[in-house]
Amino acid sequence: MQNNRVNHIASVSSIASLASMTALVLLLGACGQADTPAASSASVKDTSLPKECEQAEAAQRSCTEHMASGYERLGQAAGARQLRDAFTKDMEATRTRWRDASDKEGLARSCATMRDSINAQPQCKG
């Protein structure tokens, strides 16, 4: 019975984590559309990220680590590793979209919203 409860808790955490990471990628991906070719060739892109995006990434990293630690406490080391690996892969793709965003102010607002949303999630609090 205890093993079933542990598996259920791990499944619920996994679903919540994947949902939060997916939401992050989708929301920020929508704000990170690349410039049109004409606009790209006319100017040099700003490759610096707004501090709000760095904060959103840090919040998601902290949340992911908190959830992965929970997996490890439940004896689910493979699940923890998978969660950490997925975060790394998703953030690389997300950072690329962020760098390609032409509207850095809109991107900063989107990142601030996502940062606050992640920080408010109960499963992300330690």
N, C-alpha and C positions, 0 to 999 in steps of 0.2 A: 504494500500500500504506500509506504514512504517513497519507494522508487518511482511509482506512478506520479506522486505529488511533485517530486523533483523534476521529472520529465515534463509535467504540465507547466510548472513555473518556468523552466527553460524555454519551452515552446512559446509561452506568452511573452517572455522577454525578447525572444528572437523576433517575433512578429512586430512588437512595438519598436524595436530597434531598426528593423528593416523599413518600417513605415516612416520613421523619423528621418532616416538617411535618404529614402526615396523622395520624401517631401522636400528636403533640402536641395537635392539635385534638380528636381523638377522646377521648384520655385526659382532657384538661382539660374538655372539653365534658360528659363523664359526671359530673364532679365539680361542674359549674357549673349544675345544674338550678335553675330559678327557684323562688322561694317560691310557696306556694299563694296564691290571691287573698286568703283570709281572713288569712293570716299577713302578707301584704304590707301590707294596709290597717291592721293593728294596730300596726305599728312602722315606723320609718324605716330603710331599708336602709343598711348601711355600704358606701359606694362606694370606700373605700380598698382598695388591693390589698395582700395580704401581700408582704413583701420577697422571699419565695421565688418568687413569681410574677413579680415584676420581674426577678429573677435568671434565671429560666427564659426569659423573653422576651429578655433580653440574651444568654444563651447561644445561643438559636436565631438571633438576629440576627447574632451573630458567626459562627456556623456557615454561615448563608446567605451572608453576605458573603464568607467564605473560599471557598465553592463557586462563587459568582458570579465571583470573581477568577480562579479556575481556568478558568472558561468563557472569560473575556476573554483569558487567556494563550493559549488554544487558538484564538483568533479567532472565538469564538462570542458576540459582543456581544448579539445578540438573545436568546440563551438566558440570559445573565446578567441582562438587563433583565427577562425573564419571571420568573425566579426571585425577583428582588427585589420585583417587583410582586405576585407571589403571596404572598410573606411578609407584605407590608403588609396586603393584603386579609384573609388568614387571621388575623393578629394582631388586627385590629379586631374581628372576630367573636369571637375567643377572649377578648379583654378584656371584651367585653359579657357573655359567659357567666360569666367570673370575677366581675364586679361583681354579678351576679344570684345568686351562690352564697350559700345561707343558712348553710352550715357553713364558716366561714372557716378554722377549724383544720384540717379535712379538706382544704380547698383548698390550704392552705399545705403540708401533707404531700405532696399530689399534685404540686404545683409543684416542691417540693424533689426529689422522685423524678425528675421530668422533666428538671429542670436537670442533675442528676447523670448521667442517661442521655445527654443531648445532649453534655455535656462528655466523656463516655467514648467517643463515636463517633469512629473513626479518620478519617473523611472531614471531621470538624469541626476537626481539629487542624492548626495551621499550622506 
